[in-house]
C-alpha cells in the first residue's frame, strides 16, 4: 500500500474551476480520484445517474441472496422463474446504459 504524502495545489480561473468541478461532479467521483484518473489518461465514461444503477444492482443482489437462501433451505424447489426475472432486469439495465 502506497502512502500519499504529497500535496498538489494549482490556481484556476473561475471558469476553469467551474469546468473542472462540473466534470468531477458528472463523473460521480471525488476530486482526488477524478484528477488521478485524468492524470493516468484512463478513459472516463461519464453517465449521469450512476448512483441509481448501483442502487438497482444492490437491490437485485439482495433478491438473489434471498433466493439462494430459500433454495438452500429447501423452501423453493424450482427457482427458474425468479432467476429469469433477475436476468430480464439485468438485460434491461444493460440496454439502458449502452
VEXLUM-85084 format. One record per atom (N, C-alpha, C): atom name; residue number from 1; x, y, z; residue in three letters. Coordinates in pm, whole numbers. Layout:
<rs>
<atom:CA | nr:NUM | xx:X | yy:Y | zz:Z | rest:Ala>
...
</rs>
This chain:
<rs>
<atom:N | nr:1 | xx:84 | yy:-117 | zz:0 | rest:Unk>
<atom:CA | nr:1 | xx:0 | yy:0 | zz:0 | rest:Unk>
<atom:C | nr:1 | xx:89 | yy:124 | zz:0 | rest:Unk>
<atom:N | nr:2 | xx:64 | yy:211 | zz:-95 | rest:Unk>
<atom:CA | nr:2 | xx:150 | yy:329 | zz:-101 | rest:Unk>
<atom:C | nr:2 | xx:90 | yy:440 | zz:-16 | rest:Unk>
<atom:N | nr:3 | xx:178 | yy:521 | zz:33 | rest:Unk>
<atom:CA | nr:3 | xx:135 | yy:631 | zz:119 | rest:Unk>
<atom:C | nr:3 | xx:138 | yy:759 | zz:38 | rest:Unk>
<atom:N | nr:4 | xx:26 | yy:826 | zz:34 | rest:Unk>
<atom:CA | nr:4 | xx:18 | yy:953 | zz:-40 | rest:Unk>
<atom:C | nr:4 | xx:48 | yy:1066 | zz:58 | rest:Unk>
<atom:N | nr:5 | xx:169 | yy:1117 | zz:50 | rest:Unk>
<atom:CA | nr:5 | xx:210 | yy:1221 | zz:143 | rest:Unk>
<atom:C | nr:5 | xx:250 | yy:1351 | zz:74 | rest:Unk>
<atom:N | nr:6 | xx:217 | yy:1366 | zz:-53 | rest:Unk>
<atom:CA | nr:6 | xx:250 | yy:1487 | zz:-127 | rest:Unk>
<atom:C | nr:6 | xx:121 | yy:1561 | zz:-163 | rest:Unk>
<atom:N | nr:7 | xx:125 | yy:1691 | zz:-157 | rest:Unk>
<atom:CA | nr:7 | xx:11 | yy:1775 | zz:-192 | rest:Unk>
<atom:C | nr:7 | xx:34 | yy:1841 | zz:-327 | rest:Unk>
<atom:N | nr:8 | xx:-74 | yy:1869 | zz:-396 | rest:Unk>
<atom:CA | nr:8 | xx:-70 | yy:1939 | zz:-524 | rest:Unk>
<atom:C | nr:8 | xx:-167 | yy:2055 | zz:-515 | rest:Unk>
<atom:N | nr:9 | xx:-118 | yy:2172 | zz:-548 | rest:Unk>
<atom:CA | nr:9 | xx:-202 | yy:2291 | zz:-544 | rest:Unk>
<atom:C | nr:9 | xx:-187 | yy:2364 | zz:-677 | rest:Unk>
<atom:N | nr:10 | xx:-301 | yy:2399 | zz:-737 | rest:Unk>
<atom:CA | nr:10 | xx:-297 | yy:2474 | zz:-863 | rest:Unk>
<atom:C | nr:10 | xx:-395 | yy:2591 | zz:-853 | rest:Unk>
<atom:N | nr:11 | xx:-372 | yy:2690 | zz:-936 | rest:Unk>
<atom:CA | nr:11 | xx:-461 | yy:2806 | zz:-941 | rest:Unk>
<atom:C | nr:11 | xx:-539 | yy:2799 | zz:-1071 | rest:Unk>
<atom:N | nr:12 | xx:-669 | yy:2824 | zz:-1059 | rest:Unk>
<atom:CA | nr:12 | xx:-758 | yy:2821 | zz:-1174 | rest:Unk>
<atom:C | nr:12 | xx:-839 | yy:2949 | zz:-1181 | rest:Unk>
<atom:N | nr:13 | xx:-879 | yy:2984 | zz:-1302 | rest:Unk>
<atom:CA | nr:13 | xx:-974 | yy:3095 | zz:-1315 | rest:Unk>
<atom:C | nr:13 | xx:-1110 | yy:3043 | zz:-1270 | rest:Unk>
<atom:N | nr:14 | xx:-1202 | yy:3135 | zz:-1250 | rest:Unk>
<atom:CA | nr:14 | xx:-1337 | yy:3096 | zz:-1209 | rest:Unk>
<atom:C | nr:14 | xx:-1401 | yy:3002 | zz:-1311 | rest:Unk>
<atom:N | nr:15 | xx:-1384 | yy:3033 | zz:-1439 | rest:Unk>
<atom:CA | nr:15 | xx:-1445 | yy:2949 | zz:-1543 | rest:Unk>
<atom:C | nr:15 | xx:-1377 | yy:2812 | zz:-1550 | rest:Unk>
<atom:N | nr:16 | xx:-1244 | yy:2807 | zz:-1532 | rest:Unk>
<atom:CA | nr:16 | xx:-1175 | yy:2678 | zz:-1531 | rest:Unk>
<atom:C | nr:16 | xx:-1223 | yy:2593 | zz:-1413 | rest:Unk>
<atom:N | nr:17 | xx:-1238 | yy:2657 | zz:-1297 | rest:Unk>
<atom:CA | nr:17 | xx:-1284 | yy:2586 | zz:-1178 | rest:Unk>
<atom:C | nr:17 | xx:-1422 | yy:2526 | zz:-1202 | rest:Unk>
<atom:N | nr:18 | xx:-1513 | yy:2604 | zz:-1262 | rest:Unk>
<atom:CA | nr:18 | xx:-1648 | yy:2553 | zz:-1288 | rest:Unk>
<atom:C | nr:18 | xx:-1645 | yy:2436 | zz:-1385 | rest:Unk>
<atom:N | nr:19 | xx:-1559 | yy:2442 | zz:-1486 | rest:Unk>
<atom:CA | nr:19 | xx:-1548 | yy:2331 | zz:-1582 | rest:Unk>
<atom:C | nr:19 | xx:-1500 | yy:2205 | zz:-1511 | rest:Unk>
<atom:N | nr:20 | xx:-1392 | yy:2218 | zz:-1434 | rest:Unk>
<atom:CA | nr:20 | xx:-1337 | yy:2102 | zz:-1364 | rest:Unk>
<atom:C | nr:20 | xx:-1438 | yy:2048 | zz:-1263 | rest:Unk>
<atom:N | nr:21 | xx:-1499 | yy:2137 | zz:-1187 | rest:Unk>
<atom:CA | nr:21 | xx:-1594 | yy:2095 | zz:-1084 | rest:Unk>
<atom:C | nr:21 | xx:-1715 | yy:2025 | zz:-1147 | rest:Unk>
<atom:N | nr:22 | xx:-1767 | yy:2078 | zz:-1257 | rest:Unk>
<atom:CA | nr:22 | xx:-1881 | yy:2015 | zz:-1323 | rest:Unk>
<atom:C | nr:22 | xx:-1845 | yy:1877 | zz:-1378 | rest:Unk>
<atom:N | nr:23 | xx:-1727 | yy:1865 | zz:-1438 | rest:Unk>
<atom:CA | nr:23 | xx:-1683 | yy:1735 | zz:-1489 | rest:Unk>
<atom:C | nr:23 | xx:-1666 | yy:1635 | zz:-1375 | rest:Unk>
<atom:N | nr:24 | xx:-1609 | yy:1682 | zz:-1265 | rest:Unk>
<atom:CA | nr:24 | xx:-1588 | yy:1595 | zz:-1150 | rest:Unk>
<atom:C | nr:24 | xx:-1723 | yy:1550 | zz:-1093 | rest:Unk>
<atom:N | nr:25 | xx:-1818 | yy:1640 | zz:-1081 | rest:Unk>
<atom:CA | nr:25 | xx:-1949 | yy:1603 | zz:-1028 | rest:Unk>
<atom:C | nr:25 | xx:-2021 | yy:1507 | zz:-1123 | rest:Unk>
<atom:N | nr:26 | xx:-2009 | yy:1530 | zz:-1254 | rest:Unk>
<atom:CA | nr:26 | xx:-2071 | yy:1440 | zz:-1352 | rest:Unk>
<atom:C | nr:26 | xx:-2012 | yy:1300 | zz:-1344 | rest:Unk>
<atom:N | nr:27 | xx:-1884 | yy:1292 | zz:-1310 | rest:Unk>
<atom:CA | nr:27 | xx:-1818 | yy:1162 | zz:-1303 | rest:Unk>
<atom:C | nr:27 | xx:-1859 | yy:1085 | zz:-1178 | rest:Unk>
<atom:N | nr:28 | xx:-1919 | yy:1152 | zz:-1080 | rest:Unk>
<atom:CA | nr:28 | xx:-1959 | yy:1094 | zz:-952 | rest:Unk>
<atom:C | nr:28 | xx:-1840 | yy:1034 | zz:-876 | rest:Unk>
<atom:N | nr:29 | xx:-1721 | yy:1091 | zz:-900 | rest:Unk>
<atom:CA | nr:29 | xx:-1600 | yy:1054 | zz:-826 | rest:Unk>
<atom:C | nr:29 | xx:-1567 | yy:1169 | zz:-733 | rest:Unk>
<atom:N | nr:30 | xx:-1487 | yy:1138 | zz:-632 | rest:Unk>
<atom:CA | nr:30 | xx:-1437 | yy:1250 | zz:-552 | rest:Unk>
<atom:C | nr:30 | xx:-1328 | yy:1319 | zz:-633 | rest:Unk>
<atom:N | nr:31 | xx:-1289 | yy:1439 | zz:-592 | rest:Unk>
<atom:CA | nr:31 | xx:-1196 | yy:1520 | zz:-671 | rest:Unk>
<atom:C | nr:31 | xx:-1061 | yy:1450 | zz:-689 | rest:Unk>
<atom:N | nr:32 | xx:-1011 | yy:1385 | zz:-584 | rest:Unk>
<atom:CA | nr:32 | xx:-881 | yy:1316 | zz:-593 | rest:Unk>
<atom:C | nr:32 | xx:-886 | yy:1206 | zz:-698 | rest:Unk>
<atom:N | nr:33 | xx:-988 | yy:1121 | zz:-693 | rest:Unk>
<atom:CA | nr:33 | xx:-999 | yy:1012 | zz:-790 | rest:Unk>
<atom:C | nr:33 | xx:-1018 | yy:1066 | zz:-932 | rest:Unk>
<atom:N | nr:34 | xx:-1096 | yy:1173 | zz:-945 | rest:Unk>
<atom:CA | nr:34 | xx:-1118 | yy:1234 | zz:-1076 | rest:Unk>
<atom:C | nr:34 | xx:-986 | yy:1284 | zz:-1134 | rest:Unk>
<atom:N | nr:35 | xx:-909 | yy:1358 | zz:-1055 | rest:Unk>
<atom:CA | nr:35 | xx:-782 | yy:1413 | zz:-1103 | rest:Unk>
<atom:C | nr:35 | xx:-684 | yy:1300 | zz:-1136 | rest:Unk>
<atom:N | nr:36 | xx:-675 | yy:1199 | zz:-1049 | rest:Unk>
<atom:CA | nr:36 | xx:-583 | yy:1088 | zz:-1077 | rest:Unk>
<atom:C | nr:36 | xx:-623 | yy:1013 | zz:-1203 | rest:Unk>
<atom:N | nr:37 | xx:-751 | yy:996 | zz:-1227 | rest:Unk>
<atom:CA | nr:37 | xx:-797 | yy:932 | zz:-1350 | rest:Unk>
<atom:C | nr:37 | xx:-756 | yy:1014 | zz:-1471 | rest:Unk>
<atom:N | nr:38 | xx:-771 | yy:1145 | zz:-1461 | rest:Unk>
<atom:CA | nr:38 | xx:-728 | yy:1233 | zz:-1571 | rest:Unk>
<atom:C | nr:38 | xx:-577 | yy:1224 | zz:-1592 | rest:Unk>
<atom:N | nr:39 | xx:-501 | yy:1223 | zz:-1485 | rest:Unk>
<atom:CA | nr:39 | xx:-355 | yy:1220 | zz:-1494 | rest:Unk>
<atom:C | nr:39 | xx:-307 | yy:1090 | zz:-1557 | rest:Unk>
<atom:N | nr:40 | xx:-367 | yy:979 | zz:-1518 | rest:Unk>
<atom:CA | nr:40 | xx:-326 | yy:850 | zz:-1571 | rest:Unk>
<atom:C | nr:40 | xx:-381 | yy:824 | zz:-1710 | rest:Unk>
<atom:N | nr:41 | xx:-454 | yy:919 | zz:-1764 | rest:Unk>
<atom:CA | nr:41 | xx:-509 | yy:909 | zz:-1900 | rest:Unk>
<atom:C | nr:41 | xx:-597 | yy:787 | zz:-1918 | rest:Unk>
<atom:N | nr:42 | xx:-662 | yy:746 | zz:-1812 | rest:Unk>
<atom:CA | nr:42 | xx:-756 | yy:635 | zz:-1825 | rest:Unk>
<atom:C | nr:42 | xx:-885 | yy:691 | zz:-1882 | rest:Unk>
<atom:N | nr:43 | xx:-944 | yy:620 | zz:-1976 | rest:Unk>
<atom:CA | nr:43 | xx:-1068 | yy:672 | zz:-2034 | rest:Unk>
<atom:C | nr:43 | xx:-1178 | yy:680 | zz:-1928 | rest:Unk>
<atom:N | nr:44 | xx:-1248 | yy:790 | zz:-1928 | rest:Unk>
<atom:CA | nr:44 | xx:-1358 | yy:809 | zz:-1833 | rest:Unk>
<atom:C | nr:44 | xx:-1489 | yy:806 | zz:-1909 | rest:Unk>
<atom:N | nr:45 | xx:-1579 | yy:726 | zz:-1861 | rest:Unk>
<atom:CA | nr:45 | xx:-1713 | yy:724 | zz:-1917 | rest:Unk>
<atom:C | nr:45 | xx:-1803 | yy:790 | zz:-1814 | rest:Unk>
<atom:N | nr:46 | xx:-1856 | yy:904 | zz:-1853 | rest:Unk>
<atom:CA | nr:46 | xx:-1939 | yy:980 | zz:-1761 | rest:Unk>
<atom:C | nr:46 | xx:-2084 | yy:963 | zz:-1801 | rest:Unk>
<atom:N | nr:47 | xx:-2158 | yy:900 | zz:-1713 | rest:Unk>
<atom:CA | nr:47 | xx:-2301 | yy:882 | zz:-1735 | rest:Unk>
<atom:C | nr:47 | xx:-2371 | yy:926 | zz:-1607 | rest:Unk>
<atom:N | nr:48 | xx:-2462 | yy:1019 | zz:-1624 | rest:Unk>
<atom:CA | nr:48 | xx:-2535 | yy:1065 | zz:-1507 | rest:Unk>
<atom:C | nr:48 | xx:-2632 | yy:957 | zz:-1461 | rest:Unk>
<atom:N | nr:49 | xx:-2656 | yy:954 | zz:-1333 | rest:Unk>
<atom:CA | nr:49 | xx:-2749 | yy:857 | zz:-1278 | rest:Unk>
<atom:C | nr:49 | xx:-2683 | yy:727 | zz:-1239 | rest:Unk>
<atom:N | nr:50 | xx:-2551 | yy:724 | zz:-1232 | rest:Unk>
<atom:CA | nr:50 | xx:-2480 | yy:602 | zz:-1194 | rest:Unk>
<atom:C | nr:50 | xx:-2519 | yy:553 | zz:-1056 | rest:Unk>
<atom:N | nr:51 | xx:-2551 | yy:646 | zz:-967 | rest:Unk>
<atom:CA | nr:51 | xx:-2592 | yy:606 | zz:-832 | rest:Unk>
<atom:C | nr:51 | xx:-2722 | yy:528 | zz:-835 | rest:Unk>
<atom:N | nr:52 | xx:-2810 | yy:557 | zz:-932 | rest:Unk>
<atom:CA | nr:52 | xx:-2937 | yy:485 | zz:-943 | rest:Unk>
<atom:C | nr:52 | xx:-2913 | yy:341 | zz:-988 | rest:Unk>
<atom:N | nr:53 | xx:-2821 | yy:322 | zz:-1082 | rest:Unk>
<atom:CA | nr:53 | xx:-2795 | yy:186 | zz:-1129 | rest:Unk>
<atom:C | nr:53 | xx:-2726 | yy:104 | zz:-1020 | rest:Unk>
<atom:N | nr:54 | xx:-2642 | yy:167 | zz:-942 | rest:Unk>
<atom:CA | nr:54 | xx:-2577 | yy:97 | zz:-831 | rest:Unk>
<atom:C | nr:54 | xx:-2682 | yy:53 | zz:-730 | rest:Unk>
<atom:N | nr:55 | xx:-2779 | yy:139 | zz:-701 | rest:Unk>
<atom:CA | nr:55 | xx:-2886 | yy:103 | zz:-608 | rest:Unk>
<atom:C | nr:55 | xx:-2969 | yy:-13 | zz:-663 | rest:Unk>
<atom:N | nr:56 | xx:-2997 | yy:-11 | zz:-793 | rest:Unk>
<atom:CA | nr:56 | xx:-3071 | yy:-121 | zz:-855 | rest:Unk>
<atom:C | nr:56 | xx:-2993 | yy:-252 | zz:-846 | rest:Unk>
<atom:N | nr:57 | xx:-2863 | yy:-245 | zz:-872 | rest:Unk>
<atom:CA | nr:57 | xx:-2781 | yy:-366 | zz:-865 | rest:Unk>
<atom:C | nr:57 | xx:-2775 | yy:-421 | zz:-723 | rest:Unk>
<atom:N | nr:58 | xx:-2766 | yy:-333 | zz:-624 | rest:Unk>
<atom:CA | nr:58 | xx:-2768 | yy:-379 | zz:-484 | rest:Unk>
<atom:C | nr:58 | xx:-2899 | yy:-446 | zz:-451 | rest:Unk>
<atom:N | nr:59 | xx:-3010 | yy:-389 | zz:-499 | rest:Unk>
<atom:CA | nr:59 | xx:-3142 | yy:-445 | zz:-474 | rest:Unk>
<atom:C | nr:59 | xx:-3152 | yy:-585 | zz:-538 | rest:Unk>
<atom:N | nr:60 | xx:-3103 | yy:-596 | zz:-661 | rest:Unk>
<atom:CA | nr:60 | xx:-3109 | yy:-725 | zz:-729 | rest:Unk>
<atom:C | nr:60 | xx:-3017 | yy:-827 | zz:-662 | rest:Unk>
<atom:N | nr:61 | xx:-2903 | yy:-783 | zz:-614 | rest:Unk>
<atom:CA | nr:61 | xx:-2813 | yy:-872 | zz:-542 | rest:Unk>
<atom:C | nr:61 | xx:-2877 | yy:-923 | zz:-414 | rest:Unk>
<atom:N | nr:62 | xx:-2949 | yy:-835 | zz:-346 | rest:Unk>
<atom:CA | nr:62 | xx:-3021 | yy:-875 | zz:-225 | rest:Unk>
<atom:C | nr:62 | xx:-3126 | yy:-980 | zz:-259 | rest:Unk>
<atom:N | nr:63 | xx:-3201 | yy:-958 | zz:-368 | rest:Unk>
<atom:CA | nr:63 | xx:-3302 | yy:-1055 | zz:-410 | rest:Unk>
<atom:C | nr:63 | xx:-3238 | yy:-1190 | zz:-442 | rest:Unk>
<atom:N | nr:64 | xx:-3124 | yy:-1187 | zz:-509 | rest:Unk>
<atom:CA | nr:64 | xx:-3055 | yy:-1310 | zz:-543 | rest:Unk>
<atom:C | nr:64 | xx:-3008 | yy:-1383 | zz:-418 | rest:Unk>
<atom:N | nr:65 | xx:-2959 | yy:-1310 | zz:-320 | rest:Unk>
<atom:CA | nr:65 | xx:-2916 | yy:-1371 | zz:-194 | rest:Unk>
<atom:C | nr:65 | xx:-3034 | yy:-1436 | zz:-122 | rest:Unk>
<atom:N | nr:66 | xx:-3149 | yy:-1368 | zz:-118 | rest:Unk>
<atom:CA | nr:66 | xx:-3267 | yy:-1424 | zz:-54 | rest:Unk>
<atom:C | nr:66 | xx:-3313 | yy:-1551 | zz:-126 | rest:Unk>
<atom:N | nr:67 | xx:-3310 | yy:-1546 | zz:-258 | rest:Unk>
<atom:CA | nr:67 | xx:-3348 | yy:-1662 | zz:-338 | rest:Unk>
<atom:C | nr:67 | xx:-3254 | yy:-1780 | zz:-310 | rest:Unk>
<atom:N | nr:68 | xx:-3127 | yy:-1752 | zz:-305 | rest:Unk>
<atom:CA | nr:68 | xx:-3028 | yy:-1857 | zz:-277 | rest:Unk>
<atom:C | nr:68 | xx:-3052 | yy:-1919 | zz:-140 | rest:Unk>
<atom:N | nr:69 | xx:-3079 | yy:-1835 | zz:-40 | rest:Unk>
<atom:CA | nr:69 | xx:-3107 | yy:-1885 | zz:95 | rest:Unk>
<atom:C | nr:69 | xx:-3228 | yy:-1979 | zz:95 | rest:Unk>
<atom:N | nr:70 | xx:-3334 | yy:-1939 | zz:23 | rest:Unk>
<atom:CA | nr:70 | xx:-3456 | yy:-2021 | zz:20 | rest:Unk>
<atom:C | nr:70 | xx:-3433 | yy:-2152 | zz:-53 | rest:Unk>
<atom:N | nr:71 | xx:-3356 | yy:-2150 | zz:-160 | rest:Unk>
<atom:CA | nr:71 | xx:-3326 | yy:-2274 | zz:-233 | rest:Unk>
<atom:C | nr:71 | xx:-3243 | yy:-2367 | zz:-145 | rest:Unk>
<atom:N | nr:72 | xx:-3141 | yy:-2313 | zz:-79 | rest:Unk>
<atom:CA | nr:72 | xx:-3055 | yy:-2395 | zz:7 | rest:Unk>
<atom:C | nr:72 | xx:-3128 | yy:-2452 | zz:128 | rest:Unk>
<atom:N | nr:73 | xx:-3231 | yy:-2383 | zz:175 | rest:Unk>
<atom:CA | nr:73 | xx:-3306 | yy:-2432 | zz:290 | rest:Unk>
<atom:C | nr:73 | xx:-3420 | yy:-2525 | zz:249 | rest:Unk>
<atom:N | nr:74 | xx:-3443 | yy:-2538 | zz:118 | rest:Unk>
<atom:CA | nr:74 | xx:-3547 | yy:-2627 | zz:71 | rest:Unk>
<atom:C | nr:74 | xx:-3685 | yy:-2563 | zz:60 | rest:Unk>
<atom:N | nr:75 | xx:-3696 | yy:-2435 | zz:84 | rest:Unk>
<atom:CA | nr:75 | xx:-3826 | yy:-2366 | zz:76 | rest:Unk>
<atom:C | nr:75 | xx:-3873 | yy:-2356 | zz:-69 | rest:Unk>
<atom:N | nr:76 | xx:-3778 | yy:-2350 | zz:-163 | rest:Unk>
<atom:CA | nr:76 | xx:-3810 | yy:-2340 | zz:-305 | rest:Unk>
<atom:C | nr:76 | xx:-3741 | yy:-2455 | zz:-377 | rest:Unk>
<atom:N | nr:77 | xx:-3815 | yy:-2525 | zz:-460 | rest:Unk>
<atom:CA | nr:77 | xx:-3757 | yy:-2635 | zz:-537 | rest:Unk>
<atom:C | nr:77 | xx:-3711 | yy:-2589 | zz:-675 | rest:Unk>
<atom:N | nr:78 | xx:-3791 | yy:-2504 | zz:-741 | rest:Unk>
<atom:CA | nr:78 | xx:-3759 | yy:-2457 | zz:-875 | rest:Unk>
<atom:C | nr:78 | xx:-3757 | yy:-2305 | zz:-874 | rest:Unk>
<atom:N | nr:79 | xx:-3640 | yy:-2248 | zz:-897 | rest:Unk>
<atom:CA | nr:79 | xx:-3626 | yy:-2102 | zz:-892 | rest:Unk>
<atom:C | nr:79 | xx:-3605 | yy:-2042 | zz:-1031 | rest:Unk>
<atom:N | nr:80 | xx:-3635 | yy:-2118 | zz:-1136 | rest:Unk>
<atom:CA | nr:80 | xx:-3608 | yy:-2070 | zz:-1271 | rest:Unk>
<atom:C | nr:80 | xx:-3687 | yy:-1943 | zz:-1303 | rest:Unk>
<atom:N | nr:81 | xx:-3811 | yy:-1932 | zz:-1254 | rest:Unk>
<atom:CA | nr:81 | xx:-3891 | yy:-1813 | zz:-1281 | rest:Unk>
<atom:C | nr:81 | xx:-3827 | yy:-1689 | zz:-1217 | rest:Unk>
<atom:N | nr:82 | xx:-3785 | yy:-1701 | zz:-1092 | rest:Unk>
<atom:CA | nr:82 | xx:-3723 | yy:-1590 | zz:-1022 | rest:Unk>
<atom:C | nr:82 | xx:-3590 | yy:-1551 | zz:-1087 | rest:Unk>
<atom:N | nr:83 | xx:-3513 | yy:-1650 | zz:-1128 | rest:Unk>
<atom:CA | nr:83 | xx:-3386 | yy:-1622 | zz:-1195 | rest:Unk>
<atom:C | nr:83 | xx:-3410 | yy:-1554 | zz:-1330 | rest:Unk>
<atom:N | nr:84 | xx:-3514 | yy:-1594 | zz:-1399 | rest:Unk>
<atom:CA | nr:84 | xx:-3547 | yy:-1530 | zz:-1527 | rest:Unk>
<atom:C | nr:84 | xx:-3584 | yy:-1383 | zz:-1507 | rest:Unk>
<atom:N | nr:85 | xx:-3656 | yy:-1352 | zz:-1399 | rest:Unk>
<atom:CA | nr:85 | xx:-3691 | yy:-1212 | zz:-1368 | rest:Unk>
<atom:C | nr:85 | xx:-3565 | yy:-1130 | zz:-1344 | rest:Unk>
<atom:N | nr:86 | xx:-3472 | yy:-1185 | zz:-1268 | rest:Unk>
<atom:CA | nr:86 | xx:-3346 | yy:-1115 | zz:-1240 | rest:Unk>
<atom:C | nr:86 | xx:-3268 | yy:-1094 | zz:-1369 | rest:Unk>
<atom:N | nr:87 | xx:-3262 | yy:-1197 | zz:-1452 | rest:Unk>
<atom:CA | nr:87 | xx:-3190 | yy:-1186 | zz:-1579 | rest:Unk>
<atom:C | nr:87 | xx:-3252 | yy:-1078 | zz:-1668 | rest:Unk>
<atom:N | nr:88 | xx:-3384 | yy:-1075 | zz:-1677 | rest:Unk>
<atom:CA | nr:88 | xx:-3452 | yy:-976 | zz:-1761 | rest:Unk>
<atom:C | nr:88 | xx:-3425 | yy:-835 | zz:-1709 | rest:Unk>
<atom:N | nr:89 | xx:-3424 | yy:-818 | zz:-1577 | rest:Unk>
<atom:CA | nr:89 | xx:-3396 | yy:-686 | zz:-1520 | rest:Unk>
<atom:C | nr:89 | xx:-3253 | yy:-642 | zz:-1553 | rest:Unk>
<atom:N | nr:90 | xx:-3158 | yy:-735 | zz:-1545 | rest:Unk>
<atom:CA | nr:90 | xx:-3019 | yy:-704 | zz:-1580 | rest:Unk>
<atom:C | nr:90 | xx:-3006 | yy:-667 | zz:-1728 | rest:Unk>
<atom:N | nr:91 | xx:-3075 | yy:-739 | zz:-1813 | rest:Unk>
<atom:CA | nr:91 | xx:-3072 | yy:-709 | zz:-1956 | rest:Unk>
<atom:C | nr:91 | xx:-3129 | yy:-571 | zz:-1984 | rest:Unk>
<atom:N | nr:92 | xx:-3238 | yy:-537 | zz:-1917 | rest:Unk>
<atom:CA | nr:92 | xx:-3299 | yy:-404 | zz:-1935 | rest:Unk>
<atom:C | nr:92 | xx:-3203 | yy:-295 | zz:-1891 | rest:Unk>
<atom:N | nr:93 | xx:-3133 | yy:-316 | zz:-1780 | rest:Unk>
<atom:CA | nr:93 | xx:-3036 | yy:-218 | zz:-1732 | rest:Unk>
<atom:C | nr:93 | xx:-2921 | yy:-205 | zz:-1830 | rest:Unk>
<atom:N | nr:94 | xx:-2874 | yy:-317 | zz:-1884 | rest:Unk>
<atom:CA | nr:94 | xx:-2762 | yy:-315 | zz:-1979 | rest:Unk>
<atom:C | nr:94 | xx:-2800 | yy:-236 | zz:-2104 | rest:Unk>
<atom:N | nr:95 | xx:-2918 | yy:-259 | zz:-2155 | rest:Unk>
<atom:CA | nr:95 | xx:-2962 | yy:-187 | zz:-2275 | rest:Unk>
<atom:C | nr:95 | xx:-2979 | yy:-38 | zz:-2248 | rest:Unk>
<atom:N | nr:96 | xx:-3027 | yy:-4 | zz:-2130 | rest:Unk>
<atom:CA | nr:96 | xx:-3046 | yy:136 | zz:-2092 | rest:Unk>
<atom:C | nr:96 | xx:-2914 | yy:210 | zz:-2083 | rest:Unk>
<atom:N | nr:97 | xx:-2807 | yy:143 | zz:-2039 | rest:Unk>
<atom:CA | nr:97 | xx:-2680 | yy:210 | zz:-2012 | rest:Unk>
<atom:C | nr:97 | xx:-2579 | yy:197 | zz:-2124 | rest:Unk>
<atom:N | nr:98 | xx:-2620 | yy:146 | zz:-2239 | rest:Unk>
<atom:CA | nr:98 | xx:-2525 | yy:139 | zz:-2351 | rest:Unk>
<atom:C | nr:98 | xx:-2540 | yy:258 | zz:-2440 | rest:Unk>
</rs>
